[in-house]
Structure formats: C-alpha cells, structure tokens
Amino acid sequence: MSRTTEFLKRELKAVALVTAYFLSWFSLISYIKTLMLEQYNVSFVAVSSALVGSLVIAKVVVILDETSVGDRFSKHAALIHILWRSLIYTFFVAIVMVLEKIVEGMFDGQAIAEATRNVWLHRNRDHILVSVILMSIAFLFYNTFAVVNRALGKKGLVGVLRSPLAEEWPD
C-alpha cells in the first residue's frame, strides 16, 4: 500500500474516533437543550447540527493534536498539561463557533460586519457561551484520556481497562 493510502487510513481512523467522542457530547448537549426547552413547550431537534458540529470539532482537535500548540506545559505536571491543552482547544473551538455563526449570517444575506454584530447582539452569544462551557468540560475529559493513555504506554488506558484486576492494589 502506498504511503498516501496509509496516511489517509490513519487520518480517517483518528477523525472517526474523535468524531464519535464529540458526537456523544453534542448529542448530550442537544438532549439537555431539548429537556430544558420542553418545559416552555418549544420543540427542538438538532441531530444534524450535532453531527456536523462533531465533525468540525473533531477535525480541529485532530489538527491541534498534530501541532505543538498544546505542548507548552508538557514538561510540567500532567494536570497542568491537561488544563493548558483544554484551554487552548476551547479557545480555538470558540473561534470556530463564532466564525460558524458569522458564516450562517452571511448565507442569510447579511454583510460580514452585520453578521458579526448580530452574533453578539442576539441570542447567539448565549448559545455560544453555553456550548463553549460544555465543550471545555468535554476537552478536559478528552485531554485527560489522551495524557493518561500516553503515560500508560503501548497497552494504553483501554488495554488496562480490558485487563482483569490484580489481586491486590499496588501501593
């Protein structure tokens, strides 16, 4: 097989796994929104936006995983490294979410300045803020898993979780 085919397989697998993880988070967020809006008799279904959002976020995360932008504190305690990576990922995702809302406004026929202003003057600001807060929690879990997985070596966290427990816990 060619190197290009191997690269594409690796990238597709990475994006698929990360997409599945963020799809579960976006689905949870959508379900919470549905439950909250139901008390006001507002129907809300966002399956397609959860799928598209998870694809976009997954690609941003895979790109950030391949860069050194999140490695500033990699020589520090794992907790500091996890918090830093989560902060950086949240920052980039917030930018992407704002840009997404601006592009939506432009597709609705607004000029870029008007679309940008409408993001902050209307309810989009609150929607973006809630989504960013929930995504920062998702990034904390994602980055914790990634750092612990790397620290455990070849077997990884999944391998450890699949193995039977030892008779005694190590000291």
Rosetta blueprint (number, residue, H / E / L):
1 M L
2 S L
3 R H
4 T H
5 T H
6 E H
7 F H
8 L H
9 K H
10 R H
11 E H
12 L H
13 K H
14 A H
15 V H
16 A H
17 L H
18 V H
19 T H
20 A H
21 Y H
22 F H
23 L H
24 S H
25 W H
26 F H
27 S H
28 L H
29 I H
30 S H
31 Y H
32 I H
33 K H
34 T H
35 L H
36 M H
37 L H
38 E H
39 Q L
40 Y L
41 N L
42 V L
43 S L
44 F L
45 V L
46 A L
47 V H
48 S H
49 S H
50 A H
51 L H
52 V H
53 G H
54 S H
55 L H
56 V H
57 I H
58 A H
59 K H
60 V H
61 V H
62 V H
63 I H
64 L H
65 D H
66 E H
67 T L
68 S L
69 V L
70 G L
71 D L
72 R L
73 F L
74 S L
75 K L
76 H L
77 A L
78 A H
79 L H
80 I H
81 H H
82 I H
83 L H
84 W H
85 R H
86 S H
87 L H
88 I H
89 Y H
90 T H
91 F H
92 F H
93 V H
94 A H
95 I H
96 V H
97 M H
98 V H
99 L H
100 E H
101 K H
102 I H
103 V H
104 E H
105 G H
106 M H
107 F H
108 D L
109 G L
110 Q L
111 A L
112 I H
113 A H
114 E H
115 A H
116 T H
117 R H
118 N H
119 V H
120 W H
121 L H
122 H L
123 R L
124 N H
125 R H
126 D H
127 H H
128 I H
129 L H
130 V H
131 S H
132 V H
133 I H
134 L H
135 M H
136 S H
137 I H
138 A H
139 F H
140 L H
141 F H
142 Y H
143 N H
144 T H
145 F H
146 A H
147 V H
148 V H
149 N H
150 R H
151 A H
152 L L
153 G L
154 K L
155 K L
156 G H
157 L H
158 V H
159 G H
160 V H
161 L H
162 R H
163 S L
164 P L
165 L L
166 A L
167 E L
168 E L
169 W L
170 P L
171 D L
